[in-house]
């Protein structure tokens, strides 16, 4: 895993932590946010991201008077808070397949999308082809919209096929009877 990837993942984690913190208590100053997150994240990076969130209008207020989350910040937080998919009912026998071809000039987005796809619990079938048995349209839309790469990613829903037999055991699937 590259250092650059780890840095991007850490940055995403810090953004989510800051936005969640400010959303829950809108009176935190810059100094308080940095102190609260210091045990988990480097203070210099937290400070930089705070300034960036302010510039992007994801948070409002001031470093000394306290921050508050804006509508833009809430939207950003919703896009970044993606949880792994879990089976709630019996499996419907369909596979959800993500195929992406994100251009080199959007390399950062490609790496982040790959990380988010893994976070959702998808399994790699081939290069840039990932599968999951559970419905995921909502999560998938969040990923595509968050990174502005809708035209570079396809989501397909396919019936069960012999190509997926090994994955059925991996996901511990139970068909609808």
TADA-V647761 format. One record per residue. N is the residue number from 1. RES is the residue in one letter. PHI is phi in whole degrees, 0 to 359 (* if undefined). PSI is psi as a letter, one per 40 degrees, with the letter a starting at -180 (* if undefined). Layout:
N:RES:PHI:PSI + N:RES:PHI:PSI
//
This chain:
1:X:*:h + 2:X:285:i + 3:X:297:d + 4:X:299:d + 5:X:298:d + 6:X:299:d + 7:X:296:d + 8:X:293:d + 9:X:294:d + 10:X:297:d + 11:X:301:d + 12:X:299:d + 13:X:297:d + 14:X:294:d + 15:X:302:d + 16:X:297:d + 17:X:298:d + 18:X:296:d + 19:X:296:d + 20:X:296:d + 21:X:297:d + 22:X:290:d + 23:X:297:d + 24:X:284:d + 25:X:211:g + 26:X:281:e + 27:X:255:e + 28:X:292:h + 29:X:274:i + 30:X:303:d + 31:X:298:d + 32:X:292:d + 33:X:299:d + 34:X:298:d + 35:X:295:d + 36:X:296:d + 37:X:269:e + 38:X:300:d + 39:X:287:d + 40:X:253:d + 41:X:224:i + 42:X:298:h + 43:X:305:d + 44:X:296:d + 45:X:289:d + 46:X:299:d + 47:X:298:d + 48:X:300:d + 49:X:291:d + 50:X:303:d + 51:X:297:d + 52:X:295:d + 53:X:297:d + 54:X:294:d + 55:X:298:d + 56:X:278:e + 57:X:64:f + 58:X:278:d + 59:X:229:i + 60:X:237:a + 61:X:91:a + 62:X:215:i + 63:X:299:d + 64:X:261:d + 65:X:274:e + 66:X:109:i + 67:X:261:i + 68:X:223:i + 69:X:277:i + 70:X:262:i + 71:X:300:d + 72:X:297:d + 73:X:292:d + 74:X:296:d + 75:X:298:d + 76:X:299:d + 77:X:297:d + 78:X:298:d + 79:X:292:d + 80:X:271:e + 81:X:274:g + 82:X:253:h + 83:X:255:i + 84:X:301:i + 85:X:284:h + 86:X:230:i + 87:X:282:h + 88:X:262:d + 89:X:226:a + 90:X:297:i + 91:X:291:h + 92:X:273:e + 93:X:82:e + 94:X:253:i + 95:X:251:h + 96:X:257:h + 97:X:241:h + 98:X:252:h + 99:X:236:h + 100:X:225:i + 101:X:217:g + 102:X:268:h + 103:X:300:i + 104:X:301:d + 105:X:289:e + 106:X:241:f + 107:X:304:d + 108:X:301:d + 109:X:297:d + 110:X:299:d + 111:X:295:d + 112:X:292:d + 113:X:297:d + 114:X:300:d + 115:X:296:d + 116:X:292:d + 117:X:298:d + 118:X:296:d + 119:X:299:d + 120:X:289:e + 121:X:100:e + 122:X:295:i + 123:X:247:i + 124:X:284:h + 125:X:260:d + 126:X:211:i + 127:X:303:h + 128:X:62:f + 129:X:230:h + 130:X:233:i + 131:X:229:i + 132:X:207:i + 133:X:276:e + 134:X:260:i + 135:X:304:h + 136:X:210:e + 137:X:303:d + 138:X:297:d + 139:X:296:d + 140:X:297:d + 141:X:298:d + 142:X:300:d + 143:X:296:d + 144:X:298:d + 145:X:289:d + 146:X:299:d + 147:X:250:e + 148:X:60:f + 149:X:232:f + 150:X:305:d + 151:X:284:e + 152:X:254:e + 153:X:228:h + 154:X:243:i + 155:X:240:h + 156:X:240:i + 157:X:243:h + 158:X:235:i + 159:X:288:i + 160:X:304:i + 161:X:218:i + 162:X:299:d + 163:X:295:d + 164:X:258:e + 165:X:304:d + 166:X:295:d + 167:X:288:d + 168:X:301:d + 169:X:292:d + 170:X:301:d + 171:X:273:e + 172:X:55:f + 173:X:273:i + 174:X:231:h + 175:X:291:i + 176:X:287:h + 177:X:267:*
//
